[in-house]
Amino acid sequence: MEQVPAKNEMASHSPAWNIITSYNGPKVRIMEVCGTHTHEIFRLGIRHILPPAIELISGPGCPVCVTPVSFIDEALLLALEHHVTLCTFGDLVRVPGTKMNLADARSSGANIRIVYTPLDAYLYAKNNPEQQTVFLSVGFETTVPAACLAVKKAYADGLTNFSLLTANKTMKNAYRALKRSANAFLYPGHVNAITGTALCESLTQEGISGVITGFTANELLTALAVILTKTKEGRPFFYNCYPRVVTQDGSKTAQSLIAEIMEPCASEWRGLGIIPQSGLKLQPIYKGFDARLRFHLPALTGRSDPACRCGDVLQGKCKPTDCKIFGNRCRPEHPIGACMVSNEGACSAYYQYGGNL
């Protein structure tokens, strides 16, 4: 069940607490872009202290959740028909494709290996030159540098048996696509540690407001208090509530590595459709490491279970508990949608903490 606020984690007499609990302004919809924020807000019991006018909604900040069904179908095609070794993060294994998931494929004999970083996949390919190895590259700016480094090392080593199936995404245009879904965003601190604050600052010129925050109780409470205070002023705003980690410039080293290995492209997001320039693909010099090109994959159109409302959850159109299959047909041990699979998924958070707020 959802927890009540822990005294050792949330100071009940802090200025931020007082601002939040005494708020009596217009209704404010705040989107938790990051799935870890969603889970921490539940774990800390923050929803219990919010006045009715403050609504927290989930967004597309879980990389597994926004990965489309067609990507899983592509991975299944590689594993079952091209007989490659798939290296993947654990969460992806149980995400449903059109007809099955990767766990089902593994039960049928497919060689699917769980790895912790893309470099694990690179090393596997290097140590097993007789096997074609494909890393399923998903994630936002936080995890992209490691995938780029793996490609750079494979290129330097002259590996011909290593490639990426990419579904990497960048947040900039997703914020624009979701502009009307919320009054303000809780920006993901770990993404901004890479990208810096410049993008979020510039979005205020387009009427998009938000606050970068970390993951502790004080950081989350401070961010919510800033949003409420700034919202009353009636102007778009930005504030960095995570200065101990996020700087204006971000990580120049990571940014340079991404720009060297990858370039922007259109990308499909579960629930949001195709968003221009929101994905990343390999630069032409590295196209030999693109699994779609290496294995001549056809364009696939995936189909999710029609009862699943993951797409609406990711857009903030509904809460997980509004979905008719939530908690019955769709549970962590038998997920129908990606938002129930991932440890960062909103449906997983609502199920784990018994959330109905």
C-alpha positions in Angstrom: 0.0 0.0 0.0 1.0 3.6 -0.5 3.1 4.9 2.4 2.5 8.0 4.5 5.3 10.5 4.7 8.3 9.3 6.7 9.4 11.8 9.4 13.0 11.1 8.8 12.7 11.9 5.1 10.3 14.8 4.9 10.5 17.8 7.2 6.9 18.7 8.1 7.8 22.3 9.0 10.0 23.2 6.1 9.1 26.2 4.0 8.5 23.9 1.0 6.1 21.7 3.0 4.2 24.8 4.1 3.9 26.2 0.6 2.5 22.9 -0.7 0.1 22.1 2.1 -1.3 25.7 2.2 -1.7 26.1 -1.6 -5.1 27.5 -2.5 -4.6 28.8 -6.0 -5.9 27.5 -9.4 -5.6 23.9 -10.3 -2.1 22.8 -11.3 -1.2 19.8 -13.4 2.4 18.7 -12.9 3.9 16.0 -15.1 6.5 13.7 -13.6 8.5 13.1 -16.7 10.9 10.7 -15.0 9.5 7.3 -13.8 11.9 7.3 -10.9 10.2 10.5 -9.7 6.9 8.8 -9.9 8.1 5.9 -7.8 9.8 8.1 -5.2 6.8 10.4 -4.8 4.7 7.3 -4.1 7.3 5.8 -1.8 7.7 9.0 0.2 3.9 9.4 0.5 4.1 12.9 -1.0 0.7 12.6 -2.7 -0.9 12.4 0.8 0.0 16.0 1.5 -1.2 17.5 -1.7 -4.3 19.7 -1.7 -7.0 18.8 -4.3 -5.9 21.6 -6.6 -2.5 19.9 -7.2 -2.6 17.0 -9.6 0.5 14.9 -10.4 0.4 13.0 -13.7 2.8 10.6 -15.3 4.7 11.2 -18.5 7.0 9.6 -21.1 10.1 9.5 -19.0 10.5 5.7 -18.8 12.6 4.6 -21.8 11.2 1.0 -21.8 7.6 2.4 -21.7 8.0 4.7 -24.7 9.7 2.0 -26.8 7.1 1.0 -29.5 5.8 -2.5 -30.1 7.5 -2.5 -33.5 10.9 -2.4 -31.9 10.2 -5.6 -29.9 9.0 -7.2 -33.1 12.2 -6.2 -34.8 14.2 -7.7 -32.0 12.2 -10.9 -32.2 12.9 -11.1 -36.0 16.6 -10.8 -35.3 16.6 -13.5 -32.7 14.3 -16.0 -34.3 15.0 -15.6 -38.0 18.5 -14.2 -38.2 19.6 -16.2 -35.1 21.7 -13.4 -33.6 22.7 -13.1 -30.0 20.6 -10.3 -28.5 22.0 -8.4 -25.6 19.5 -6.3 -23.7 18.6 -4.7 -20.4 16.4 -6.9 -18.3 13.2 -4.8 -18.4 12.9 -5.2 -22.2 12.7 -9.0 -22.0 9.1 -9.0 -20.7 7.7 -6.1 -22.9 5.0 -7.6 -25.2 5.6 -7.5 -28.9 2.7 -8.1 -31.3 2.6 -11.9 -30.7 5.2 -12.6 -28.0 7.9 -11.1 -25.9 11.6 -11.8 -25.8 11.2 -14.1 -22.8 9.0 -16.3 -25.0 11.6 -16.2 -27.7 14.3 -17.3 -25.3 12.1 -20.2 -24.2 11.9 -21.2 -27.9 15.7 -21.3 -28.1 16.7 -17.7 -29.0 20.0 -16.6 -27.6 19.1 -13.6 -25.4 21.5 -12.3 -22.8 20.9 -9.8 -20.0 23.6 -7.2 -19.8 24.1 -4.2 -17.5 25.8 -1.8 -20.0 26.3 -1.7 -23.8 30.0 -2.3 -23.1 29.1 -5.8 -21.9 27.5 -6.5 -25.3 30.6 -5.2 -27.1 32.9 -7.4 -25.0 30.7 -10.4 -25.7 30.9 -9.8 -29.4 34.7 -9.3 -29.1 35.1 -12.6 -27.2 32.7 -14.5 -29.5 33.6 -13.5 -33.1 31.6 -16.4 -34.6 28.4 -14.9 -33.3 26.5 -11.9 -34.6 25.7 -9.8 -31.5 23.1 -7.1 -31.4 22.6 -4.7 -28.5 19.1 -3.4 -28.0 19.9 0.2 -27.5 17.0 2.1 -25.7 17.1 5.0 -23.4 17.4 8.8 -23.2 20.5 11.0 -23.1 21.6 9.3 -19.9 22.4 6.0 -21.4 23.2 7.0 -25.0 26.9 7.8 -24.3 27.6 4.2 -23.2 26.1 2.9 -26.4 28.2 5.3 -28.4 31.3 4.3 -26.6 30.6 0.6 -27.4 30.3 1.5 -31.1 33.4 3.5 -31.0 35.4 0.6 -29.4 33.9 -1.9 -31.9 34.9 0.4 -34.8 38.4 0.8 -33.5 38.7 -3.0 -33.1 37.3 -3.7 -36.5 34.5 -5.9 -35.2 32.2 -7.1 -37.9 29.8 -9.0 -35.6 28.6 -6.2 -33.4 25.7 -3.9 -34.1 22.9 -1.8 -32.4 19.2 -1.9 -32.9 18.5 1.6 -31.8 15.4 3.1 -30.1 17.3 5.9 -28.3 15.4 9.1 -27.7 15.9 12.7 -26.7 13.5 14.7 -24.6 13.5 18.1 -26.3 10.7 17.6 -28.8 8.8 15.3 -26.4 8.3 18.3 -24.1 7.0 20.3 -27.1 4.6 17.5 -28.0 3.3 17.4 -24.4 3.1 21.1 -24.0 -0.7 21.1 -23.4 -0.7 18.1 -21.2 0.5 19.9 -18.0 1.1 23.3 -16.5 4.7 22.4 -15.6 7.1 19.5 -15.9 9.3 17.9 -13.2 12.3 17.6 -15.5 14.5 14.4 -15.0 17.6 15.3 -13.1 19.8 12.5 -14.6 19.0 13.5 -18.2 19.8 17.2 -17.5 23.1 16.1 -15.9 24.1 15.2 -19.4 22.2 17.9 -21.4 22.6 20.8 -18.9 19.9 23.5 -18.3 20.1 25.5 -21.6 17.3 23.5 -23.3 14.8 23.8 -20.4 15.6 27.5 -20.1 14.9 28.1 -23.8 11.6 26.2 -23.6 10.2 29.0 -21.5 10.2 31.2 -24.6 7.7 28.6 -26.1 5.4 28.8 -23.0 6.7 25.6 -21.5 7.5 25.6 -17.7 9.3 23.2 -15.5 11.8 22.6 -12.7 14.8 20.2 -12.7 14.9 18.2 -9.6 16.6 15.2 -7.9 15.2 12.3 -6.1 15.4 13.0 -2.3 12.4 14.1 -0.3 13.7 17.7 0.1 14.5 18.0 -3.5 11.1 16.9 -4.6 9.3 19.0 -2.1 11.3 22.0 -3.1 10.6 21.5 -6.8 6.9 21.2 -6.2 6.9 24.4 -4.0 8.8 26.3 -6.7 6.3 25.2 -9.3 3.3 26.4 -7.2 5.0 29.7 -6.4 6.0 30.4 -9.9 2.6 29.3 -11.4 0.9 32.0 -9.4 3.0 34.6 -11.2 1.3 33.7 -14.4 4.5 33.5 -16.6 6.4 30.6 -18.1 9.3 29.7 -15.8 12.3 27.4 -15.3 14.3 26.7 -12.2 17.1 24.3 -11.4 16.5 22.6 -8.0 19.3 20.1 -8.6 22.4 22.3 -8.8 24.6 19.8 -6.9 24.4 17.6 -10.0 23.0 19.6 -12.9 25.0 22.5 -14.4 24.1 24.9 -17.2 26.5 23.2 -19.6 25.9 19.6 -18.6 28.5 17.0 -19.6 30.4 18.3 -22.6 32.3 15.0 -22.9 29.1 13.0 -23.2 27.5 15.5 -25.5 30.6 15.4 -27.8 30.6 11.6 -27.9 26.9 11.5 -28.8 27.4 14.0 -31.6 30.4 12.1 -32.9 28.6 8.7 -33.1 24.9 9.6 -33.6 22.7 12.1 -35.3 19.0 13.1 -34.8 16.2 11.4 -36.6 12.4 11.0 -36.4 11.3 8.4 -33.8 8.2 6.6 -32.8 7.1 7.0 -29.1 4.5 4.6 -27.7 1.4 6.7 -27.3 2.8 9.8 -28.8 3.4 8.6 -32.4 6.2 9.9 -34.6 8.0 12.9 -33.1 10.4 14.7 -35.5 14.1 14.9 -34.5 13.4 13.0 -31.2 15.5 9.9 -31.9 19.1 9.1 -32.6 20.6 7.0 -35.3 24.2 6.2 -36.1 26.2 8.6 -38.2 26.9 7.5 -41.8 30.5 6.5 -40.9 29.2 4.0 -38.4 26.3 2.7 -40.4 27.9 -0.8 -40.5 26.9 -1.1 -36.9 23.2 -0.4 -37.6 21.4 -3.7 -37.2 18.5 -2.6 -39.4 20.9 -2.1 -42.3 23.1 -5.1 -41.6 20.2 -7.5 -41.5 18.0 -5.7 -44.0 15.1 -5.5 -41.6 11.7 -4.6 -43.2 9.6 -1.8 -41.8 7.3 -3.3 -39.1 4.1 -2.0 -37.7 3.5 -3.4 -34.2 0.2 -3.9 -32.6 -0.4 -3.7 -28.8 -3.3 -5.2 -26.9 -6.3 -2.9 -27.7 -7.3 -3.0 -24.0 -4.0 -1.5 -22.9 -4.0 2.2 -22.2 -0.2 2.7 -21.8 -0.3 5.3 -24.5 -2.8 7.4 -22.7 -0.9 7.1 -19.4 2.3 8.3 -21.1 0.4 11.4 -22.4 -1.1 12.2 -19.0 -4.6 11.5 -20.4 -5.5 9.0 -17.8 -4.1 7.4 -14.6 -3.1 3.7 -14.6 -6.1 2.9 -12.4 -8.4 4.2 -15.1 -7.4 1.3 -17.4 -9.9 -1.6 -17.2 -7.2 -4.3 -17.2 -5.0 -2.6 -14.5 -4.5 -5.0 -11.6 -6.5 -7.9 -13.1 -5.4 -9.0 -16.5 -2.4 -6.7 -16.3 -0.1 -7.2 -13.3 3.7 -7.2 -12.8 3.8 -11.0 -13.0 1.7 -10.9 -16.2 2.2 -7.5 -17.8 0.0 -6.5 -20.8 1.7 -3.1 -21.3 5.2 -1.8 -21.0 4.2 0.6 -18.2 3.6 -2.4 -16.0 6.8 -4.1 -17.0 9.4 -1.5 -16.2 10.7 -0.7 -12.8 10.2 3.0 -13.8 6.7 2.5 -15.3 3.8 4.4 -13.9 1.5 1.4 -13.8 4.2 -0.5 -11.9 4.3 2.3 -9.3 0.6 2.5 -8.9 0.3 -1.2 -8.5 3.3 -1.5 -6.1 2.1 1.3 -3.8 -1.7 0.8 -4.2 -2.0 4.3 -5.6 -5.5 5.6 -6.4 -4.8 9.3 -6.1 
